[in-house]
Amino acid sequence: MSKNNIFELDVNDIKSGAADGIAQRLLENWKCNQGYLNDDLVQISPELLLFNGQPTNQAAPDMLLAGNNALASRILGSNWADQPKNAVNSLDAGYIDLIGRGYKKSIFQKVPVFEYITTELQIFDAPPVQLRYQRLILPFQTIYGCSFLFCYSQNVGPNRALRDPRPIDRSLLTLDPQNMGHARQT
């Protein structure tokens, strides 16, 4: 892996079009239901990664489920959903530490985290994959107090093989993260 950067974005920008419709729907759901799980999330679950929302000393929380349409599943293949620990272990430890910061912030502060991430992933023996994506992490809980994190990632980079066929409401393809007025490097 050659380069990893994460820029924290303003969650309030999602509503004004800085993210696609799925991210907008997830954030609206989280706000309307005050962070409690509800049936509407079942319809969106193929697009999401689900993590244990309990505090941990690990770099990132344990992944519990990966939707078939989640960005990670599309990159790492269908085995991701069946064997998430193996897929995560195939990633560079520095990358895992970097992305783990957003999960920890969401777990400990109980707030949504919206980020712009650039990376070059070396996955197994395949050629490196350059990615630029937005990530929305939302802390949810059940009425019984069990905590979970839902993570939605949207590819916003130029890699055509990973390009989402659905239209993007607003693209960051032409913007340099340093020039985004609402971004700050973490």
N, C-alpha and C positions, 0 to 999 in steps of 0.2 A: 504494500500500500504506500502510495507516495504522498498524498495530501488529503487531510481531513479538516474541514471547517464547519462550525455550527454558529449560526447567527440567530439569536432569539428575536422573534417578531412580536408585534403587538397583537394579542388575541382579538382586540376590538376591530382590527382591520379585516378580519374574516368576514364579518357581516357586510362590509363595504366592497367586497369583491376581490380581496387579496388571496382567496382560496376558492376551490370549486364548490359545487352544490352539496356534495357529500359532507365536506368539512363544515359548511354552513348549517346543514341539517343536524349534524352531531352536536355542534356547539349550542344551537338553539334548544335541542333536546336536553342537553345537560343543564342549561339555565332554567328552562321551564320546569324540569323535574327536580331541581335543586341537587343534582348529582346522584339521584337514585335510579337504579336500573328499572327499565320498563320494556314493554313488548315491542315498541317501535325499533329498538336496537337489534332485534332478531332479523329484520329486513335488511339492515345494513351490515350485519355480521360477516358476510363473505368478503367484505372490503377491509376488515379489521384484524389486528393482532390483539389478543387478550392476554394480559399479564396479571400475576398475583400483585395486589396492591398493598401488601403488608411491607413495612420497612425491612430492609435487609442490608447486610454488610457486603453483599456481592456488587460487582460493577453495574449489573443490570438485574432487574427482577426476573423471576422465573416466567417463561412463556408458557401459557396454558393451552392456547389455541391459535391457529393461524387460518384465516379465511382464504379460500382458494383464489380470490381476486385481489388479495392484499399485495402490495408492491413487493414485499419480501418473498412471498410465495411465487410470484411471477419471475423473480430474479433467480431464486434458489431452487425452483422446481417444486413438484408436488410432494416430494419427500419432506419438505419443510413442515407441512401440516401434520405429517405422521411422526416425525422425529425432530421436534424443534430444538432439543438440546444439541444434537449432532450438527444441525445447520448453524446454530449460533456458535458452536465451538469451531466451525470452519472459518470464522471471521477473525481478523486481526484483533489482538487484545487491546491495542491502542484505540481502535475504532469502537470496540465495545465499551471501553471506559468513557470515551467521548460521548457516545449516544446515551450512556447510562445517566449522565447528569440531568437530562430532561426528565427521565423517569423518576429520579430521586426528588427533584423539585416538586413534581406533581404529587408524589406520595407524601412527602413531609409537609408541604404547604397546602395540600388539598386544592390546587388551582390547575386550570388548563394551561398547557404549555404549547406554544406554536413556534416552530423553528424552521429555518432554511438550512439544509445540509448539503455540502459538496464533499464528495469522496471518490476515491478510486479503489474499488474492491477487487481483491484477488481472491477468487472463489475456486477452491480446489486447484486443478491444473489448467483451468480455462484462461483465456486472455483477460487482462484486467477490464473491469466494467467501470466506466466513469459515470457517476450519478450526480444529479442535482435534484433534490426533492424537498417538499414541504412535509412537515410532520406535525400532527395535532395529537397531543396526549391528553386524555380526559380521565380524572379520577371518579369512578362510580362506586356506589355501595348498595348493598341490598338493605331491605328494611330490618334485617337482623344484624347489620353492622359489618358484614363481610366486604372487604375492599378489593376492587379490581381496577386495572388501568386498561382503557381502550386506546389503541394507537391506530391512527389513519395516516397513511403516507401517500402523497401524490407526486409522481414523477414530473418534474418541470424542466428536465434537461433535454439535450439534443439527441440522445441516443435513440435512434429510430427503432431498434429492435425492442425497446422497452416502452415505446410511446403508447400511451393510453389512447385507444381509438375514439373515446368519447371526447367531445369538445372541451377545451379548457376555458373557463369563464374569463380568466385574466392570467396571462403568462408572464413568468419572470425570466424567460429565456434570454431576453436582450438586456436585462439589468445586471450590473455588477453588484454583488451584495454590499460592498463598501459604499455604494452610491444610493442605497435604499435608506431613505431618511428615518424609517422606523426600525431599522435593524441595529443591533449591537452585538459585537462578538462576545461569546462566552467561553 
